[in-house]
């Protein structure tokens, strides 16, 4: 940690930071989907992720022009309020905003008249009971079961866990998916393409779990995730060729059954305010939302 500069000085987050961040996340298991090394590394270019430190706390910082967006401090819970207050006092006039803070972090700060706290609804994570996503029991999931039944009956498919030798065919699928969605014309999809390629390109080193559906021998759906904390599995990537009706419902159910049966919950990340994505995530009946907040000095 000695190579990490003291706040407000920063250095870029890189691959060599994996052991440190893995250790910090293991010591204080996170609840927000952003806090795996996989997510931070894959999205580092899009968000200009950097590291800094303050005392014994490590800070994940995203540079936004002349503003610093600081994520939840990586330190003991009883130290976070002090770290947050010090960041504001040490910023040297640089605007600082804390982002994606979980409820437990802002609980002691929300009542203060020194801070402005705001919900980040577009970044709330969707949390589901694992058994709900695997079993799809009850009337609420009738539509999902029907889609999967239709897919099974009409598409000659193979579900398989992803291995190193499958990465190239999955990258090819990603390129085809992006061409169909015209990713380069949409900033968010372009960044998502880059993040997906980073995860696939470092598949073994990241230690993530992946799965594919092949239709007629060709990869037509991909899902990738990993443990977020001891009780929760987080799904980072889920993409499919929607020319195959029911394939999205199939990869969702089959991947959870394959990769997450030992977890109580599945975190399927945020909807980013995209109406179609919000509707799709809500249709799976989350058991809870992992709320996130911004905090700024008034």
RAZI-V401884 format. One record per run of one state. SS is the DSSP state (alpha for helix, beta for strand, coil for the rest). FROM is the first residue (numbers start at 1). LEN is the number of residues. If there is no record, write none. Layout:
{{SS:FROM:LEN} {SS:FROM:LEN}}
This chain:
{{coil:1:5} {beta:6:1} {coil:7:4} {beta:11:2} {coil:13:2} {alpha:15:13} {coil:28:9} {alpha:37:6} {coil:43:1} {alpha:44:4} {coil:48:1} {beta:49:6} {coil:55:2} {beta:57:8} {coil:65:2} {beta:67:4} {coil:71:3} {beta:74:1} {coil:75:2} {alpha:77:14} {coil:91:5} {beta:96:7} {alpha:103:4} {coil:107:8} {beta:115:5} {coil:120:1} {alpha:121:3} {coil:124:1} {beta:125:5} {alpha:130:6} {coil:136:3} {alpha:139:16} {coil:155:2} {beta:157:5} {coil:162:2} {alpha:164:18} {coil:182:1} {alpha:183:3} {coil:186:1} {alpha:187:15} {coil:202:1} {alpha:203:4} {coil:207:2} {beta:209:7} {coil:216:2} {beta:218:12} {coil:230:2} {beta:232:9} {coil:241:6} {alpha:247:13} {coil:260:5} {beta:265:3} {coil:268:7} {alpha:275:8} {coil:283:5} {beta:288:3} {coil:291:1} {beta:292:6} {coil:298:1}}
